[in-house]
Amino acid sequence: FSAILSALMRLIAVFLCLTVHETCHGLAAYALGDPTAKREHRLSLNPLHHIDWVGLACMLVLGFGWAKPVPVDMRYFKKPKQGMALTALAGPVSNFVLALLALLCARLVYHQYGALWDFIFDLLLTTAYLSVGLGLFNLIPISPLDGSKVLFAFLPDRAYLTLMRYEKYGMVLLFLLVWLGVGDNILGEGIYRVYGLLVDLIVY
């Protein structure tokens, strides 16, 4: 029962983190003039609109997964590269905000007693930690992660378009790096430190 409860908690947390992340990509694009995500019903907090079931299974089992990419048409942006960078950055930023809110709610329920409150408290902490992890992971500047789109915005137009054209091959590199465990210690330390910083902000 304890294992089932833990799996359920992680599943809810993953749903929440991915949904907020993808919805905020769509909201940022819409705010910058791109209606594509709105037309595709991606400005929604319904996780079924965003979840890729294979990506979800990989995230739960392997700790590395993905959601359905939010469709973005950068031709709608007044400044395409900058618009794409801001749209990409909205995802990780939303995860850090979500983590902060989850920790704040955890503090509010900390002194409550009962099995339900214990579950909610643990769920909030799990959500905060996973959200920090998702945010930091997506800031890695490797395509198709969000960090690459932010980095690419500083490149000349020709180099930018070339890299965007070959973006799909970055996933192969990403899988290889994850499989080999390259950077695991650095990312793990980063998640631990950022999570600790957010906890300190809430506690003090």
C-alpha positions in Angstrom: 0.0 0.0 0.0 2.8 2.4 0.9 4.4 1.7 -2.5 1.1 2.3 -4.3 0.6 5.6 -2.4 4.1 6.7 -3.2 3.6 6.0 -6.9 0.3 7.8 -6.9 1.9 10.8 -5.3 4.7 10.9 -7.8 2.2 10.5 -10.7 0.1 13.5 -9.5 3.2 15.6 -9.0 4.5 14.8 -12.5 1.1 15.6 -14.0 1.1 18.9 -12.2 4.7 19.9 -13.1 4.4 19.0 -16.8 1.0 20.6 -17.2 2.0 23.9 -15.7 5.2 23.9 -17.7 3.5 23.3 -21.1 0.6 25.6 -20.4 2.9 28.5 -19.6 4.8 27.9 -22.9 1.5 28.3 -24.6 0.4 31.3 -22.6 3.8 33.1 -23.3 3.5 32.4 -27.0 -0.1 33.7 -27.0 0.8 36.8 -25.1 3.5 37.5 -27.8 1.0 37.2 -30.6 1.0 33.5 -31.5 -2.5 31.9 -31.4 -1.4 28.4 -32.4 -1.4 26.9 -28.9 -4.8 28.4 -28.2 -6.2 26.9 -31.5 -4.8 23.5 -30.4 -6.4 23.8 -27.0 -3.1 23.8 -25.2 -3.9 26.8 -23.0 -5.4 24.4 -20.5 -4.6 23.0 -17.1 -6.1 19.7 -18.1 -3.1 17.3 -18.1 -4.6 15.1 -20.8 -4.1 18.0 -23.3 -0.3 17.9 -22.6 0.7 14.4 -21.6 2.7 12.1 -23.9 2.1 8.7 -22.3 5.4 7.2 -23.4 7.2 10.3 -22.1 5.3 10.1 -18.9 6.2 6.4 -18.4 9.9 7.2 -19.0 9.8 10.0 -16.5 8.2 7.9 -13.8 10.5 4.9 -14.4 13.7 6.4 -15.6 13.5 10.0 -14.2 13.7 11.4 -17.8 10.7 12.0 -19.9 8.7 14.5 -21.9 5.3 16.0 -22.6 3.7 16.9 -25.9 5.6 19.9 -27.3 3.4 23.0 -27.4 3.0 24.1 -31.1 4.6 27.5 -31.6 4.7 29.5 -34.9 7.5 32.0 -34.5 6.4 33.9 -37.6 3.7 35.5 -35.4 6.3 37.1 -33.2 7.5 40.7 -33.9 11.0 39.5 -33.0 11.0 35.8 -33.8 14.2 34.7 -32.0 13.5 36.8 -28.9 9.9 35.6 -28.9 10.9 32.0 -29.1 13.4 32.5 -26.3 10.8 34.1 -24.0 8.3 31.4 -24.9 10.9 28.7 -24.0 12.0 30.4 -20.8 8.4 30.6 -19.6 8.4 26.8 -18.9 11.3 26.6 -16.5 10.3 29.8 -14.8 6.8 28.5 -14.2 8.4 25.4 -12.6 10.4 27.4 -10.1 7.3 29.5 -9.3 5.2 26.3 -8.9 7.9 24.9 -6.5 7.8 28.0 -4.4 4.0 27.9 -4.2 4.1 24.2 -3.3 6.5 24.8 -0.5 4.5 27.7 0.8 1.4 25.5 0.9 3.4 22.8 2.6 4.3 25.2 5.3 0.7 26.1 5.8 -0.4 22.5 6.3 2.7 21.5 8.3 1.0 21.6 11.7 -2.1 19.7 10.5 -2.5 16.1 11.6 -4.1 13.1 10.0 -3.3 10.7 7.1 -4.8 13.0 4.5 -2.8 16.0 5.6 0.4 13.8 5.7 -0.3 12.8 2.1 -0.9 16.4 1.0 2.2 17.6 2.8 4.4 14.9 1.1 2.7 15.6 -2.2 3.5 19.3 -2.0 7.2 18.5 -1.2 7.4 16.0 -4.0 5.9 18.4 -6.4 8.3 21.2 -5.4 11.3 18.9 -5.8 10.3 17.5 -9.1 9.3 21.0 -10.4 12.8 22.3 -9.5 14.3 19.3 -11.3 12.2 19.8 -14.4 13.0 23.5 -14.5 16.7 23.0 -14.2 16.8 20.1 -16.6 15.0 22.2 -19.3 17.6 25.0 -18.9 20.3 22.7 -20.3 21.3 24.3 -23.6 20.8 21.1 -25.7 18.1 20.9 -28.3 15.2 20.4 -28.0 15.3 21.6 -24.3 14.2 25.2 -23.5 17.7 26.3 -22.7 18.9 25.7 -26.3 16.2 28.1 -27.6 17.4 30.8 -25.2 21.0 30.3 -26.2 20.2 30.2 -29.9 18.6 33.6 -29.7 22.0 35.1 -29.4 23.2 33.5 -32.7 23.1 35.1 -36.2 20.0 34.4 -38.1 21.6 31.9 -40.5 23.1 29.8 -37.7 19.9 30.0 -35.7 17.8 28.6 -38.6 20.3 25.9 -39.3 20.3 24.7 -35.7 16.5 24.8 -35.5 16.3 22.7 -38.6 18.4 19.9 -37.0 16.7 20.3 -33.6 15.1 16.8 -33.7 18.6 15.2 -33.7 19.3 16.8 -30.3 16.9 14.3 -28.7 19.2 11.5 -29.7 22.2 13.2 -28.1 20.1 13.9 -25.0 19.1 10.3 -24.6 22.7 9.2 -25.0 23.9 11.7 -22.3 21.1 10.6 -19.9 21.8 6.9 -20.5 25.5 7.5 -19.9 24.8 9.5 -16.8 26.8 12.5 -18.0 26.2 15.5 -15.7 24.1 13.6 -13.2 26.1 14.7 -10.2 26.1 18.4 -11.4 22.3 18.4 -12.1 21.6 16.6 -8.8 23.6 19.1 -6.9 21.9 21.9 -8.7 18.5 20.6 -7.9 19.4 20.1 -4.2 20.8 23.6 -3.9 17.9 25.4 -5.6 15.4 23.4 -3.7 17.2 24.2 -0.5 17.3 27.9 -1.4 13.5 27.9 -2.0 13.0 26.1 1.4 15.1 28.8 3.1 13.0 31.5 1.5 9.8 29.9 2.8 11.1 29.1 6.3 12.7 32.4 7.0 
